[in-house]
């Protein structure tokens, strides 16, 4: 694990393939997973978590889902309408309501180059 800089207590850190997590969960004292992995195992990332990243943490930017299209497909294909829906208050409220605190809108309700 290249990310571990110091380990003064000699804690065993093992990287596990995400597909194997559900079977290994009972074996670990501490297991780090993302909200999607937790949900797929029937866990609640708020109720079952010991610690979790804050909504404004770097992960919100680095793990956000990005929708991108070629510039010449923006007009006339419905992409403008789609981009307006994806960054709307309605979409933000839907994400917050449907996924509780597991996921949250990473956008600031703004269109970026929506044609």
Contact map, one row per residue, 1 for C-alpha under 8 A:
1111000000001110000000000000000000000000000000000000000000000000000000000000000000000000000000000000000000000000000
1111100000000000000000000000000000000000000000000000000000000000000000000000000000000000000000000000000000000000000
1111100000000000000000000000000000000000000000000000000000000000000000000000000000000000000000000000000000000000000
1111111000000000000000000000000000000000000000000000000000000000000000000000000000000000000000000000000000000000000
0111111000000000000000000000000000000000000000000000000000000000000000000000000000000000000000000000000000000000000
0001111100000000000000000000000000000000000000000000000000000000000000000000000000000000000000000000000000000000000
0001111111100000000000000000000000000000000000000000000000000000000000000000000000000000000000000000000000000000000
0000011111100000000000000000000000000000000000000000000000000000000000000000000000000000000000000000000000000000000
0000001111100000000000000000000000000000000000000000000000000000000000000000000000000000000000000000000000000000000
0000001111110000000000000000000000000000000000000000000000000000000000000000000000000000000000000000000000000000000
0000001111111000000000000000000000000000000000000000000000000000000000000000000000000000000000000000000000000000000
0000000001111100000000000000000000000000000000000000000000000000000000000000000000000000000000000000000000000000000
1000000000111110000000000000000000000000000000000000000000000000000000000000000000000000000000000000000000000000000
1000000000011111000000000000000000000000000000000000000000000000000000000000000000000000000000000000000000000000000
1000000000001111100000000000000000000000000000000000000000000000000000000000000000000000000000000000000000000000000
0000000000000111110110000000000000000000000000000000000000000000000000000000000000000000000000000000000000000000000
0000000000000011111110000000000000000000000000000000000000000000000000000000000000000000000000000000000000000000000
0000000000000001111110000000000000001000000000000000000000000000000000000000000000000000000000000000000000000000000
0000000000000000111111000000000000000000000000000000000000000000000000000000000000000000000000000000000000000000000
0000000000000001111111110000000000000000000000000000000000000000000000000000000000000000000000000000000000000000000
0000000000000001111111111000000000000000000000000000000000000000000000000000000000000000000000000000000000000000000
0000000000000000001111111000000000000000100000000000000000000000000000000000000000000000000000000000000000000000000
0000000000000000000111111100000000000000000000000000000000000000000000000000000000000000000000000000000000000000000
0000000000000000000111111111000000000000000000000000000000000000000000000000000000000000000000000000000000000000000
0000000000000000000011111111001000000000000000000000000000000000000000000000000000000000000000000000000000000000000
0000000000000000000000111111100000000000000000000000000000000000000000000000000000000000000000000000000000000000000
0000000000000000000000011111100000000000000000000000000000000000000000000000000000000000000000000000000000000000000
0000000000000000000000011111111000000000000000000000000000000000000000000000000000000000000000000000000000000000000
0000000000000000000000000111111000000000000000000000000000000000000000000000000000000000000000000000000000000000000
0000000000000000000000000001111100000000000000000000000000000000000000000000000000000000000000000000000000000000000
0000000000000000000000001001111110000000000000000000000000000000000000000000000000000000000000000000000000000000000
0000000000000000000000000000011111000000000000000000000000000000000000000000000000000000000000000000000000000000000
0000000000000000000000000000001111101100000000000000000000000000000000000000000000000000000000000000000000000000000
0000000000000000000000000000000111111100000000000000000000000000000000000000000000000000000000000000000000000000000
0000000000000000000000000000000011111110000010000000000000000000000000000000000000000000000000000000011000000000000
0000000000000000000000000000000001111111000000000000000000000000000000000000000000000000000000000000010000000000000
0000000000000000010000000000000011111111100000000000000000000000000000000000000000000000000000000000000000000000000
0000000000000000000000000000000011111111111110000000000000000000000000000000000000000000000000000000000000000000000
0000000000000000000000000000000000111111111110000000000000000000000000000000000000000000000000000000000000000000000
0000000000000000000000000000000000011111111000000000000000000000000000000000000000000000000000000000000000000000000
0000000000000000000001000000000000001111111000000000000000000000000000000000000000000000000000000000000000000000000
0000000000000000000000000000000000000111111100000000000000000000000000000000000000000000000000000000000000000000000
0000000000000000000000000000000000000111111110010000000000000000000000000000000000000000000000000000000000000000000
0000000000000000000000000000000000000110011111111000000000000000000000000000000000000000000000000000010000000000000
0000000000000000000000000000000000100110001111111001000000000000000000000000000000000000000000000000110000000000000
0000000000000000000000000000000000000000000111111001000000000000000000000000000000000000000000000000110000000000000
0000000000000000000000000000000000000000000111111000000000000000000000000000000000000000000000000000000000000000000
0000000000000000000000000000000000000000001111111100000000000000000000000000000000000000000000000000000000000000000
0000000000000000000000000000000000000000000111111111000000000000000000000000000000000000000000000000000000000000000
0000000000000000000000000000000000000000000000011111000000000000000000000000000000000000000000000000000000000000000
0000000000000000000000000000000000000000000000001111100000000000000000000000000000000000000000000000000000000000000
0000000000000000000000000000000000000000000011001111110000000000000000000000000000000000000000000000000000000000000
0000000000000000000000000000000000000000000000000011111010100000000000000000000000000000000000000000000000000000000
0000000000000000000000000000000000000000000000000001111110000000000000000000000000000000000000000000000000000000000
0000000000000000000000000000000000000000000000000000111110010000000000000000000000000000000000000000000100000000000
0000000000000000000000000000000000000000000000000000011111110000000000000000000000000000000000000000000000000000000
0000000000000000000000000000000000000000000000000000111111111000000000000000000000000000000000000000000000000000000
0000000000000000000000000000000000000000000000000000000111111100000000000000000000000000000000000000000000000000000
0000000000000000000000000000000000000000000000000000100111111111000000000000000000000000000000000000000000000000000
0000000000000000000000000000000000000000000000000000001111111111000000000000000000000000000000000000000001000000000
0000000000000000000000000000000000000000000000000000000011111111000000000000000000000000000000000000000001000000000
0000000000000000000000000000000000000000000000000000000001111111000000000000000000000000000000000000000000000000000
0000000000000000000000000000000000000000000000000000000000111111100000000000000000000000000000000000000000000000000
0000000000000000000000000000000000000000000000000000000000111111110000000000000000000000000000000000000001000000000
0000000000000000000000000000000000000000000000000000000000000011111000000000000000000000000000000000000000000000000
0000000000000000000000000000000000000000000000000000000000000001111100000000000000000000000000000000000000000000000
0000000000000000000000000000000000000000000000000000000000000000111110000000000000000000000000000000000000000000000
0000000000000000000000000000000000000000000000000000000000000000011111000000000000000000000000000000000000000000000
0000000000000000000000000000000000000000000000000000000000000000001111101100000000000000000000000000000000000000000
0000000000000000000000000000000000000000000000000000000000000000000111111100000000000000000000000000000000000000000
0000000000000000000000000000000000000000000000000000000000000000000011111100000000000000000000000000000000000000000
0000000000000000000000000000000000000000000000000000000000000000000001111110000000000000000000000000000000000000000
0000000000000000000000000000000000000000000000000000000000000000000011111111101000000000000000000000000000000000000
0000000000000000000000000000000000000000000000000000000000000000000011111111111100000000000000000000000000000000011
0000000000000000000000000000000000000000000000000000000000000000000000011111111100000000000000000000000000000000001
0000000000000000000000000000000000000000000000000000000000000000000000001111111000000000000000000000000000000000000
0000000000000000000000000000000000000000000000000000000000000000000000001111111100000000000000000000000000000000000
0000000000000000000000000000000000000000000000000000000000000000000000000111111111000000000000000000000000000000000
0000000000000000000000000000000000000000000000000000000000000000000000001111111111100000000000000000000000000000010
0000000000000000000000000000000000000000000000000000000000000000000000000110111111110000000000000000000000000000011
0000000000000000000000000000000000000000000000000000000000000000000000000000011111111000000000000000000000000000000
0000000000000000000000000000000000000000000000000000000000000000000000000000011111111100000000000000000000000000000
0000000000000000000000000000000000000000000000000000000000000000000000000000001111111110000000000000000000000010010
0000000000000000000000000000000000000000000000000000000000000000000000000000000111111111000000000000000000000010010
0000000000000000000000000000000000000000000000000000000000000000000000000000000011111111011000000000000000000000000
0000000000000000000000000000000000000000000000000000000000000000000000000000000001111111001000000000000000000000000
0000000000000000000000000000000000000000000000000000000000000000000000000000000000111111101100000000000000111110000
0000000000000000000000000000000000000000000000000000000000000000000000000000000000011111111100000000000000001100000
0000000000000000000000000000000000000000000000000000000000000000000000000000000000000011111110000000000000001000000
0000000000000000000000000000000000000000000000000000000000000000000000000000000000001001111111000000000000000000000
0000000000000000000000000000000000000000000000000000000000000000000000000000000000001111111111100000000000000000000
0000000000000000000000000000000000000000000000000000000000000000000000000000000000000011111111110000000110001000000
0000000000000000000000000000000000000000000000000000000000000000000000000000000000000000111111111000000000000000000
0000000000000000000000000000000000000000000000000000000000000000000000000000000000000000011111111100000000000000000
0000000000000000000000000000000000000000000000000000000000000000000000000000000000000000001111111111001110000000000
0000000000000000000000000000000000000000000000000000000000000000000000000000000000000000000111111111101110000000000
0000000000000000000000000000000000000000000000000000000000000000000000000000000000000000000011111111000000000000000
0000000000000000000000000000000000000000000000000000000000000000000000000000000000000000000001111111000000000000000
0000000000000000000000000000000000000000000000000000000000000000000000000000000000000000000000111111111100000000000
0000000000000000000000000000000000000000000000000000000000000000000000000000000000000000000000111111111100000000000
0000000000000000000000000000000000000000000011000000000000000000000000000000000000000000000000010011111100000000000
0000000000000000000000000000000000110000000111000000000000000000000000000000000000000000000000000011111100000000000
0000000000000000000000000000000000100000000000000000000000000000000000000000000000000000000000110011111110000000000
0000000000000000000000000000000000000000000000000000001000000000000000000000000000000000000100110011111111000000000
0000000000000000000000000000000000000000000000000000000000000000000000000000000000000000000100110000001111110000000
0000000000000000000000000000000000000000000000000000000000011001000000000000000000000000000000000000000111110000000
0000000000000000000000000000000000000000000000000000000000000000000000000000000000000010000000000000000011111100000
0000000000000000000000000000000000000000000000000000000000000000000000000000000000000010000000000000000011111100000
0000000000000000000000000000000000000000000000000000000000000000000000000000000000000011100100000000000000111110000
0000000000000000000000000000000000000000000000000000000000000000000000000000000000000011000000000000000000111111000
0000000000000000000000000000000000000000000000000000000000000000000000000000000000110010000000000000000000001111110
0000000000000000000000000000000000000000000000000000000000000000000000000000000000000000000000000000000000000111110
0000000000000000000000000000000000000000000000000000000000000000000000000000000000000000000000000000000000000011111
0000000000000000000000000000000000000000000000000000000000000000000000000100001100110000000000000000000000000011111
0000000000000000000000000000000000000000000000000000000000000000000000000110000100000000000000000000000000000000111
